[in-house]
C-alpha cells in the first residue's frame, strides 16, 4: 500500500509541502514511517522552528506565560497548547510548563466548578452540566506534548464522574436538556481513549467506548430520531478541530479509537469521499479561525491554510486520506486518479 500511495500525485505534493508538519503527518499517518526514524526526527526539529510554531509561541512573556485568559479563543494558553499538539510539536519541553500551569490552575480552581453552567438541577443530579471538551482537550495535549503530571489524572477522574446516564456529556444548563451533546462528547471519546491506551487504564477505555456509542447511534451527524442531518455545519470539513463538530474530525476520532469499521460510519465516509477535489485533495469548507497578529476573538497567530470548497487544504487532505486509509476506502479515490 505504501508504494501505491507514494505514486499518487497528491501524496507527492504533500511530501513536498513547505510546511514540515504536513510532511510529518504524511509520513506518519499515510506512509507508516516509524517515529524513531532519522527522517522523522529531522522533521521534528523543523517543526520546532517552523513559522506555525513560531507564530503560536510569539506571545510568550519573560515569565513563560501568555498574558490573557487561559480560554481566550483561539489564542489563550489552552488553545496555544491545543494548536501545538495539532501541528505535532515535539514532546517534553519544560518551557511549556508555565502556560500548561495557567490552564491547570484555571480548570482546577474552585470557582471553575461553581460556574452557573455546572449547577445541579433537582432530580437530575446525575447530569453534571460542564463543558467536558475543556478537560478532555487538556488531557490530550498534556499527554501528546509530554507535559502531563498528576493533574491530568485528576481531570480524567473528573470526566469519568461526570459521564451522563446516556454515556455522553453536556454543558446545557436548561432543565429540558436531558440528553448528552455530540459537541461535548466527541473530544472526551478521543482523550479518554488516548489516556487509556497510554496508561493501560481499562476504566478510561471503557468510558470512551461507551461514549463513542453516543456518536455512532447518530451515524456521527444525523438525528437518532429522524435520521436527518442535525446541523449543516456538521457536514462541512473544518480544521483545526477545536470544539467545532464536523464529520472529518469525528471520523478521525473513530479511526484513532479503532471504530472506523463500524457500519454506522459509512454514511459519513461516503459524504467525505464525495468532497474529494479533482487533484485528489480535500477542501477546508468552514474556517473557524482568523489569521492575525493581534489578540482578537477566534483569532489564530498561525495560518492553517487556504479555505474554499474548490481549494485543496493540506491539513484537511492529510486527515481525510488518513481516515480513508484506516477505513480501507482509499481504493475508491485512487482509481479515479489514474
N, C-alpha and C positions, 0 to 999 in steps of 0.2 A: 504493500500500500504506500509506503514511504516513497519509493521510486516513482510510482504513478503520480503521487501528489506533487513531487518536485518538478514534474514536467508541466503542470498546469500553469498557464501564464499568470494567473492571479497569485499563485504561490511565489513565483519568481519575482513578481512585483513587490510582494510583502517582504521577501528576503532582501530586497534592495532598498527598502524604506530608509529614509534619513533618520527615522525615529528608532533608537535602539530597543525600546520597549516592544515595538511591533516585530522587530526581528527576533527578539527573545521569545515572545508569545508564539510566533510562528514555529520556531524551532522546538519549543517545549510542548505546546498544545497540539500542533499538527504533525510534526515530524518526529516526535518522541525522542528528542535529543536528551541524553542523561544530564541531570542538573549539575553533576560534578565534572562535566567535560570542560576542556580548556576554552573552547569557543563560548560556552555559556558563562564561564567565569569572566571572560573578557567583556561580554555583553553587560554583565552586572556592573562592571567598572564604568562602562559607558553610560549606563542608566543613572548612576550616582551623580554624574556631572552633566546630564542631558538638559536641554532647555526646559523640559517639563518639570524635572526635579528642581532645577534652579529656581524656576518661577514659583513653584509651590512652597519653597522654603525661603522665599525672598523677604518675608516679613518677620522672620525670627529676630527677636531683640537680643541685647547683650546677655540677658539672663536666661536665654534659651526659650522663652515663652513667646506666644503670639498675643499681643495686647488687644484682644477682643473676646466677646462671649464665646465659650467653647463650642456652642452650637450654631454660631453665625453661618448661615448658608451662603455660599459653599466654601467660605474662606477661613472660618474659625478653626481652632486646633483639631476638633473632631474630624472635620471634613478634609483638613490638610492630611491627616494620617490615613483616612479612608482613601484619598486620592493617591497617596504614595503607595499604598498597598495595591491599588488598581494598576499602577504603572510598574509593578514588580520591583520596587525599590529594595535593595538587598537587606538582609537581616542583621539585627544585633548592634545597632548604633546607639550608644548611650546619649548622644546629643539630642535624641528624640524624647528622652525621658521627661524633660520639663513640660513639653506640650502634652505628652501622654498623661502626666500627673494633673494637668489642668482638666483633662477630660475625666479622669478617675475622680478627682475631687468634686467636680460638678455632679456626676452621677451618684456619688455615694454620700453627698451631704443630706442631712435630714429633710430639708425643705424640698428637695427634689421629689421625695415620695409624698409630700403633702400638697403638691401642685393640684389645683382643682380637678384636673382630668383623671387623677388617680383615686378619687374618693370612692368609697364603697356604697352602693345602693342597697338599702334594706331589702333583704330577701334575695339579693344577688351577690352575696359576699364571696362567692366562688368565681366571680368575674372581676378580677383586679384590672382596672382600666388605666393601662400605661402604654406608652409608645415603645413596645418591645424591640422595635427596629434600632433604637438607640443603644440599649445594652448589647444587642446582637452584633451590631457593627463594631463595637469596641472589643468584644470577644474576638471577632475575626481579625481585625487589623493588628491588635496587640500580638496575637499568635503569628500572623503572617510576617509581620515586621520583626519578630523576635524580641519584643519588648514587654511581654506579658509577665505579671507576677501574681501573687495570691489574690489580688483584687479582681483579676479576670475570673478566677474560680468563684468568687462571690457573685459576680454578675451572671454566671452560668446557673448557680443555685437560684438566683432571683427569677430568671426566666422559667426554670422548671416549676417553681412555686406558683408563678403567675399563669401558667397554662390554663386556658378556659375549658369548660366541660366538653366542648366540641373539638378540643385539641389544638386550637389556634390561639391568637391573641388579638386584642383590640384596645384602642385608647378612646373610643367614642364614649363620652360621658352621659349620653342620653339613656334614660331608663329603657326605652324601646329597643336599644341596641343589645340584642341577646345572642347574636352570632359573631364569631370572630371575623376579622378583616383580612383579606388577601394581602393588603398593603403592609399590615403589621405582622403578618405570619411568614412571608416568603424569606425574609432575611434571617430570622431565627432558625428556620429549617436548615439553611446552609451553615450558619455559625455553629449551631449545636452539633451538627454532623462533623464539621471541621474539627471542633474541640474533641468530640467523641473519638474520632479516628486517631488524633494525635496522642490523646491521653488514655486510650483504650477504656473509655468510660461508657459502659453499656447503657446506663441510665440516660445520658445525653443523647446517645444514638437512638434509643427507643422513643424519647420525646420528639426528636427530629423526624423520625419515620411516621409517627402518629400525626404530627403537624403537616407533613407532606400530603397526607390524605385530604386535608382541607383544600389544597390546591388541585390535586388530581380529581377529586369529586366534581370539580368545576371545569375540568379539561383545561385548566390553567387560566382561562379567561372568560368562561361562559357561566351564566346563571345556572345553578343546580336545579332550580325550579322550572325555568322556561327554556333553557338551552340557548338563550340569546346572549350576544356579547355584552358583558357587564358595562364596559366603558370603552369608547373608541380609542382612548389613549393606551389601553392595554394591548392594542393590536399594532401600535407604532413602535418601530425599533428605536431604542434610545441608548445613549452611553454618555458618561459613566452611569452605572446603575446605583444611584443613591437610594432613595426610597420611592422612586418613580416606577411603579409596577408596569411591566410590559412582557410580552411573550419571549423575547430574546433572553432577558435576564432570568426569567423563570425556567426556561428550557436549559440554560446554562447551569442553573442550580440542580435541576433534575439530572443532568449529565454528571455533575460532580458528586451527587449523593447516590448515584447508581440506580436511578429510577427512570432513565430516559427511554427504556424499552417498554415501559408500561403503555398499554394501548391508549390510555387516556391522554397521552402526549401527542397522539397522531394528528389531531386537528391543528394544533399549534405548529407542529412540524411542517405540515402541508402549507400553512399560511406563511411560515418563514421561507420555505422554498420558493413560493410564488413571488417573493420580493427580490429574488436574485436579479442583478443587472446583467447586461449583455457581456460585460467584461469578466463576469464571474464573481464580482464583489457584491456588497450589500450596503444599502444607504442608512444614514442617520436621519430618520424621518422626523424625530421630535428632539429638538435641542433644549436641554434644561439648564444650561449654563451660559453665562455671558462672559466671554473672554475679555479681561480688563486688567489694568494695573492699579485700579482704585478699589477700595473696600465698598462694594455695593451689594444689595440684596441679590442672592443667587448668582453672584459673580464667581469667576474662577480665574486665578492667575495663570493657569495652564491652558493651552489651546488643545482641545480634544478632537480637532479635525473638522473637515467640511461636513455640511449638512445639506439636505435636499433629497427628494425622492429619486432623482436620477444621478446622484453623485455617490461615488464609492467612498465610504469612510473606513479607514484601516482598522480601527478598533472594532467596529461593528462587523466587519468582514471576518476578522480572525475569530471572533466569538461565534459567529454564525457557522463558519466552516467547522469549528471545533464541535459544536452541537451536532451537526450533521454527521461528522465523523463518528462520534460516540454513539449515535443512533443507527449507524450503518446505512446512512441515506446519502452519502456523498456521491455514489454512483449516479444518482438521479440528476445531479448537476454536471458531473464530469462528462457524461455522454453528450450533453449539449455543447460542451466546449471543444469538441474535436475539430 
